[in-house]
Amino acid sequence: MDWIILLIGSVCEVGWLVGMKYADGFTRLWPTVIMLFFMIASVGCLGLAVKTIPAGTAYAVWTGGSIAAVAIVGVLLFHEPATPLRLASFALIVAGMVGLRISGVQ
């Protein structure tokens, strides 16, 4: 269950990063409020996950998951470049996350 909570935290981190983009330098109220909500939820999920998952592993998966997800959101929503090398690099991040999960460290 802690791994699921950790992945939910990664998704929430994506929410606050997208919210930050729409907050336009914190000049727009509702995107800023949404960003803060997701920020608190993201860190809260990480805090719950580190009760049983080693901190280094949890942090690597939390940030790695959000990096890969934000990259996909950036390509789809903000029309950022999707070069083969960039996509392969994100795939390596995901592969690292999977490696940490199946390493048996808990």
C-alpha positions in Angstrom: 0.0 0.0 0.0 2.9 2.4 0.7 4.1 2.1 -2.8 0.7 3.1 -4.1 0.6 6.1 -1.7 4.1 7.0 -3.0 2.9 6.9 -6.6 -0.2 9.0 -5.7 2.3 11.5 -4.2 4.1 11.6 -7.5 0.9 12.3 -9.4 0.1 15.0 -6.9 3.5 16.5 -7.6 2.6 16.6 -11.3 -0.6 18.5 -10.2 1.3 21.2 -8.4 3.8 21.6 -11.2 1.1 22.0 -13.8 -0.8 24.3 -11.3 2.4 26.4 -11.0 2.5 26.8 -14.8 -1.1 28.1 -14.8 -0.6 30.2 -11.7 1.5 32.6 -13.9 4.0 33.6 -11.2 1.4 33.3 -8.4 -0.7 36.1 -10.0 -3.8 33.9 -10.6 -5.6 32.9 -7.4 -7.3 29.5 -8.2 -4.4 27.9 -10.0 -2.2 29.0 -7.0 -4.7 27.4 -4.6 -4.9 24.2 -6.6 -1.1 24.2 -6.7 -0.8 24.5 -3.0 -3.4 21.7 -2.4 -1.4 19.3 -4.6 1.9 20.4 -3.1 0.6 19.5 0.4 -0.9 16.3 -0.8 2.3 15.3 -2.5 4.6 15.9 0.4 2.0 14.2 2.7 2.0 11.1 0.6 5.8 11.0 0.7 5.7 11.4 4.5 3.4 8.4 4.8 5.4 6.3 2.4 8.7 6.8 4.3 7.3 5.1 7.3 8.1 1.7 5.6 10.0 2.5 2.5 13.6 3.7 2.9 13.9 7.4 2.5 16.3 7.4 -0.3 14.3 4.9 -2.3 11.0 6.7 -1.6 12.5 10.1 -2.6 14.0 8.7 -5.8 10.7 7.0 -6.8 8.7 10.1 -5.8 10.7 12.5 -7.8 11.5 10.1 -10.7 7.8 9.3 -11.1 6.9 12.9 -11.2 9.7 13.8 -13.6 8.6 11.2 -16.1 4.9 12.1 -15.7 5.6 15.9 -16.0 7.6 15.2 -19.1 4.6 13.4 -20.7 2.2 16.1 -19.6 4.6 18.8 -20.9 4.7 17.1 -24.3 0.9 16.6 -24.4 -0.3 19.8 -22.8 2.5 22.4 -23.4 3.8 21.1 -26.7 7.3 20.5 -25.4 9.7 18.6 -27.7 9.5 14.8 -27.7 12.8 13.9 -29.2 13.9 10.2 -29.2 16.8 10.9 -26.8 14.5 12.8 -24.4 11.9 10.1 -24.4 14.6 7.4 -23.9 16.1 9.3 -21.0 12.7 9.4 -19.3 12.3 5.7 -20.0 15.6 5.2 -18.1 14.2 7.1 -15.1 11.1 4.8 -15.1 13.4 1.7 -15.5 15.3 3.0 -12.4 12.1 3.3 -10.5 11.1 -0.3 -11.4 14.5 -1.5 -10.4 14.2 0.1 -7.0 10.8 -1.4 -6.5 11.8 -5.0 -7.4 15.1 -4.8 -5.5 13.3 -6.2 -2.5 14.4 -3.4 -0.2 11.5 -2.5 2.1 
